[in-house]
Amino acid sequence: MKFLLLQARNPDDSAGPHELAAFLDEMRLGEDQLQPYDLLQGRPPSSLLDEVDCVLVGGSGEFGVGDVGAYPWLREFIDFMGELANRRFPTFASCFGFQALVVAGGGEVVTDKSRAEVGTFMLYTTEEGVDDPLFRDVVPEFHAQLGHKDHATRLPAGAVHLARSERSPFQALRIEGAPIYATQFHPELSMERNRERFVRYLEAYSDPEMVDPPDKVFAAYRDSSKASALLNAYIERVLRPYLESR
């Protein structure tokens, strides 16, 4: 299998290679199986989809889906996510990718630092998650790694709601009838890697408007192996059967 990883990182942002390594490790992929693409270059060429079996999307560093007026590439990216959903192209998107998929489908995302989730948080599966091919493994609750201040407040039509947290009502979705999943949390990040990510962005996360001070974030880190296992569950229970059926 081959994967395309869409990344929204400035050239000097060390989280770019850090993110790539995280996906490689958690999904147990060889470097030749995962091709990164820099979204700041603009819309990914359609030809890239002919070369891969699945699209992955990670975080975004300094960017948010509300910045579409400032960055032309961001509008192109959101439109691209909508096209992936319309084509039912296999996709697993986390954090920034989750938000872009929500907006692309007509849902809503807002910025609210008073409900920011940075570090490890407990998530709760929904009734729909109980019978989901992936989330049935994490019923009724599980720890996950997060790093966001933007929250989905309304999911698009056709999205199945799979998980929530106390601060953010929508933490995971799948697109009905398609091999597409998205999570507000980061299944690609282990506890250790999310701590490293937090240190990289410590200045931004130290904003007094953020609800949790750094010492509280550091104290709350927990193992999140159940959340990370969702990535390989996606490969084995969703992606592989889909590819074999084509």
Secondary structure, DSSP 4 states (H G I P E B T S, - for coil): --EEEEE---TT-THHHHHHHHHHHHTT--GGGEEEEEGGG-SPPGGGGGG-SEEEE---TT--GGGTTT-HHHHHHHHHHHHHHHHT--EEEETHHHHHHHHHTT-EEEE-GGG-EEEEEEEEE-HHHHTSTTGGGG-SEEEEEEEESEEEEEPPTTEEEEEE-SS-S--EEEETTSSEEEESS-TT--HHHHHHHHHHTHHHHT-TTSSS-HHHHHHT----HHHHHHHHHHIIIIIHHHHHH-
